[in-house]
Amino acid sequence: MADNKSFDVIIVGGSYAGFSVAMSLGRALRNVLIIDSGLPCNRQTPHSHNFITQDEEKPSAIAEKAKKQVLKYDTVKFLTDLAVSRTKTDKGFEISTQSGKIFSAKKLVFATGLKDIMPNIKGFSECWGITVLHCPYCHGYEVKNQKTEILVSGYAAFHLAQLIRNWKNDLTIFTNGKSELTQEQTDEIKRHNISIVEKEITSLKHKDGVVEEIIFSDNSTFQLKVIYSRTPFEQHCKIPELLGCELTEQGLIKVDAFQKTTVDNIFACGDNTNPLRAVSYAISTGNITEVLLNNAMIEEEFLRWQ
Ligand SMILES: Cc1cc2nc3c(=O)[nH]c(=O)nc-3n(C[C@H](O)[C@H](O)[C@H](O)COP(=O)(O)OP(=O)(O)OC[C@H]3O[C@@H](n4cnc5c(N)ncnc54)[C@H](O)[C@@H]3O)c2cc1C
């Protein structure tokens, strides 16, 4: 880490989206600081899929490779730390970190991702991303021959049932208590021979994240290998909201087509702005961010020049 405390751009979040912005900005000769706390949302997943050139790679290996390539540019600095607070100043922004450091920049990028909120089922979080899956596009092909069920209620269950049938048509939905599916959704699900089980779940029996059984509150069990589920999420970092950035109804940071937030000089990219969560998407929005951000800086400097 350099001693410099003042940067053109601070990027909070140094995972796929953050590194993508940093590479483009670094190559555009901007002095950039990345602050990252090291908790990407896919950290438990053994293999990442559906991104050409990196299919089946370990998520951390993709990020490590990105970091190595980005830090080759002497314009980019990296700090492992948690950004905890912010101040708006005359010249831009100040970001303070958990370890007590303060940095300033003209512009901010939040590439901070989302935090998935685990349900109160013992064993669920340990299996998350390993055998409890959120996305068949990311992991469906690999588990297509394994006994697979759905654990969620309401519209998410209806949507997942439709989706997962593309990979597996022998399915049961476990709603963990009274079903919140509408009558119409229930009828449609039953028409496709998908059963609905409303028993309450206490835990998932597993070995190192490999699920073996659902254990219900009446002590009965159900054996299976794979579960699809959908969890609620929240913004991993609250600083954009504290700076006045608006969120969408879904809880994502509101951005325009160039990833600019509703607050001047603040951009956001990756998962925190879009429900289509994928490594490739996070990287592409990082690239888009850089284009507008750097153009804005070029125009500002051009106008000021005399
Ligand atoms: C279980 C699981 C499996 C997945 N599998 C796949 C797959 O196979 N293929 C695929 O394409 N996609 C997959 N995804 C989606 C993919 O992981 C995400 O789309 C991608 O990680 C988003 O990248 P990001 O950079 O936006 O956010 P993240 O990768 O989540 O990174 C955000 C970073 O910001 C940091 N951060 C947050 N707040 C702060 C702060 N205040 N200060 C400093 N740092 C901060 C975090 O520590 C983290 O390092 C999966 C997702 C999950 C949850």
The ligand as a Tripos MOL2 file, in Angstrom:
@<TRIPOS>MOLECULE
LIG
   53    58     1     0     0
SMALL
NO_CHARGES

@<TRIPOS>ATOM
      1 C1        -23.1810  -19.2460   -3.7520 C.3       1 LIG1
      2 C2        -22.9390  -18.5140   -5.0460 C.ar      1 LIG1
      3 C3        -22.4160  -19.1930   -6.1440 C.ar      1 LIG1
      4 C4        -22.2150  -18.5130   -7.3440 C.ar      1 LIG1
      5 N1        -21.7250  -19.2020   -8.4320 N.ar      1 LIG1
      6 C5        -21.5060  -18.5230   -9.5900 C.ar      1 LIG1
      7 C6        -20.9960  -19.2030  -10.7460 C.ar      1 LIG1
      8 O1        -20.7630  -20.4140  -10.7440 O.2       1 LIG1
      9 N2        -20.8210  -18.4680  -11.8690 N.ar      1 LIG1
     10 C7        -21.0800  -17.1240  -11.9430 C.ar      1 LIG1
     11 O2        -20.8760  -16.5010  -12.9840 O.2       1 LIG1
     12 N3        -21.5710  -16.4680  -10.8470 N.ar      1 LIG1
     13 C8        -21.7870  -17.1240   -9.6960 C.ar      1 LIG1
     14 N4        -22.2840  -16.4680   -8.6170 N.ar      1 LIG1
     15 C9        -22.5180  -15.0140   -8.7220 C.3       1 LIG1
     16 C10       -21.1900  -14.2610   -8.5350 C.3       1 LIG1
     17 O3        -20.5010  -14.7790   -7.4200 O.3       1 LIG1
     18 C11       -21.4650  -12.7770   -8.3340 C.3       1 LIG1
     19 O4        -22.2200  -12.2980   -9.4380 O.3       1 LIG1
     20 C12       -20.1480  -12.0020   -8.2260 C.3       1 LIG1
     21 O5        -19.3910  -12.4400   -7.1260 O.3       1 LIG1
     22 C13       -20.4340  -10.5080   -8.1080 C.3       1 LIG1
     23 O6        -19.2290   -9.8210   -8.0640 O.3       1 LIG1
     24 P1        -19.1250   -8.4290   -7.3110 P.3       1 LIG1
     25 O7        -17.7210   -7.9720   -7.5280 O.co2     1 LIG1
     26 O8        -20.2390   -7.5440   -7.7130 O.co2     1 LIG1
     27 O9        -19.4080   -8.7680   -5.7620 O.3       1 LIG1
     28 P2        -18.6780   -9.7950   -4.7790 P.3       1 LIG1
     29 O10       -17.9230  -10.8240   -5.5580 O.co2     1 LIG1
     30 O11       -19.7010  -10.2750   -3.8140 O.co2     1 LIG1
     31 O12       -17.5910   -8.9060   -4.0350 O.3       1 LIG1
     32 C14       -17.9090   -7.7840   -3.2690 C.3       1 LIG1
     33 C15       -16.6350   -7.4170   -2.5130 C.3       1 LIG1
     34 O13       -16.8500   -6.1640   -1.8360 O.3       1 LIG1
     35 C16       -16.3010   -6.2800   -0.5350 C.3       1 LIG1
     36 N5        -16.9470   -5.2870    0.3480 N.ar      1 LIG1
     37 C17       -18.2610   -5.1590    0.6480 C.ar      1 LIG1
     38 N6        -18.4450   -4.1440    1.4900 N.ar      1 LIG1
     39 C18       -17.2290   -3.5970    1.7270 C.ar      1 LIG1
     40 C19       -16.7500   -2.5190    2.5180 C.ar      1 LIG1
     41 N7        -17.5750   -1.7670    3.2420 N.pl3     1 LIG1
     42 N8        -15.4050   -2.2530    2.5390 N.ar      1 LIG1
     43 C20       -14.5440   -2.9950    1.8040 C.ar      1 LIG1
     44 N9        -14.9410   -4.0490    1.0240 N.ar      1 LIG1
     45 C21       -16.2510   -4.3270    0.9930 C.ar      1 LIG1
     46 C22       -16.5770   -7.7190   -0.1290 C.3       1 LIG1
     47 O14       -15.7520   -8.1580    0.9290 O.3       1 LIG1
     48 C23       -16.2800   -8.4380   -1.4490 C.3       1 LIG1
     49 O15       -14.9330   -8.8100   -1.5510 O.3       1 LIG1
     50 C24       -22.5060  -17.1350   -7.4260 C.ar      1 LIG1
     51 C25       -23.0340  -16.4570   -6.3230 C.ar      1 LIG1
     52 C26       -23.2650  -17.1340   -5.1370 C.ar      1 LIG1
     53 C27       -23.8500  -16.4020   -3.9600 C.3       1 LIG1
@<TRIPOS>BOND
     1     1     2 1
     2     2     3 ar
     3     2    52 ar
     4     3     4 ar
     5     4     5 ar
     6     4    50 ar
     7     5     6 ar
     8     6     7 ar
     9     6    13 1
    10     7     8 2
    11     7     9 ar
    12     9    10 ar
    13    10    11 2
    14    10    12 ar
    15    12    13 ar
    16    13    14 ar
    17    14    15 1
    18    14    50 ar
    19    15    16 1
    20    16    17 1
    21    16    18 1
    22    18    19 1
    23    18    20 1
    24    20    21 1
    25    20    22 1
    26    22    23 1
    27    23    24 1
    28    24    25 2
    29    24    26 1
    30    24    27 1
    31    27    28 1
    32    28    29 2
    33    28    30 1
    34    28    31 1
    35    31    32 1
    36    32    33 1
    37    33    34 1
    38    33    48 1
    39    34    35 1
    40    35    36 1
    41    35    46 1
    42    36    37 ar
    43    36    45 ar
    44    37    38 ar
    45    38    39 ar
    46    39    40 ar
    47    39    45 ar
    48    40    41 1
    49    40    42 ar
    50    42    43 ar
    51    43    44 ar
    52    44    45 ar
    53    46    47 1
    54    46    48 1
    55    48    49 1
    56    50    51 ar
    57    51    52 ar
    58    52    53 1
@<TRIPOS>SUBSTRUCTURE
     1 LIG1         1 GROUP 0 **** ****
